[in-house]
Amino acid sequence: MGVRIPIEIKKNNKIVKTSALANTGYETDEPEIHIPIALARKTSLTFEALKSERYRVVGTEITTYTLGYVEVRLAIEKGS
């Protein structure tokens, strides 16, 4: 079972609050964060200049976009 934690994602001085799924067992050479397109749009990102890649997943193919570096931090209140 995955663990969901509250986070904030910051890109270009825009911060969006969401939750993240931790401890999925997914490993990469560099840290990655995968977010839905609707959430990426809330950070005011434009997709025209972004690199995209297609991946095969169970039953379909998906397109992902490389957003570059973002700041991610836990969104917990002190004393919690």
C-alpha positions in Angstrom: 0.0 0.0 0.0 1.3 3.4 -0.9 1.6 6.3 1.5 0.2 9.7 0.4 1.8 12.8 1.8 0.9 16.5 1.3 3.5 18.4 -0.8 4.0 21.7 -2.5 5.6 22.0 -5.9 7.3 25.3 -6.8 8.3 26.3 -10.4 9.0 29.9 -11.5 7.7 31.3 -8.2 4.3 29.6 -8.6 3.4 27.1 -5.9 0.7 24.4 -6.1 -0.4 22.2 -3.3 -1.2 18.5 -3.9 -0.4 15.1 -2.5 2.3 12.6 -3.5 2.4 8.9 -3.4 5.6 7.8 -1.6 7.4 4.4 -1.3 6.2 3.0 -4.7 9.4 1.0 -5.3 10.0 2.9 -8.6 13.7 3.8 -9.0 15.5 6.2 -11.3 19.1 7.5 -11.7 17.8 11.0 -10.9 14.8 12.1 -8.8 11.6 12.3 -10.8 8.1 13.6 -10.0 5.2 12.7 -12.2 2.1 15.0 -12.2 -1.0 15.2 -14.2 -1.1 17.8 -17.0 -3.9 19.7 -15.2 -1.7 20.2 -12.2 1.3 21.2 -14.4 -1.0 23.9 -16.0 -1.6 25.3 -12.5 2.1 26.1 -12.3 1.6 28.2 -15.5 3.8 26.0 -17.6 3.6 26.0 -21.3 4.0 22.7 -23.1 5.1 24.0 -26.5 8.8 24.1 -25.6 8.8 20.9 -23.5 10.4 17.7 -24.5 7.9 14.8 -24.7 8.3 11.1 -24.6 5.9 8.2 -25.3 5.8 5.2 -22.9 4.1 1.9 -23.2 2.1 1.0 -20.1 -0.3 -1.8 -19.5 -2.9 -1.6 -22.2 -2.0 1.7 -23.8 0.7 4.3 -24.5 1.1 7.6 -22.6 2.9 10.9 -23.4 5.0 12.5 -20.7 6.6 15.9 -20.7 9.9 16.8 -19.1 9.3 19.9 -17.0 12.9 20.4 -15.8 13.8 21.1 -12.2 11.1 22.0 -9.6 11.3 22.4 -5.9 9.2 19.9 -3.9 8.7 20.1 -0.2 6.5 18.5 2.5 3.4 20.6 3.3 2.9 19.8 6.9 2.1 22.2 9.7 4.4 22.6 12.7 3.3 20.5 15.6 1.8 17.8 13.4 
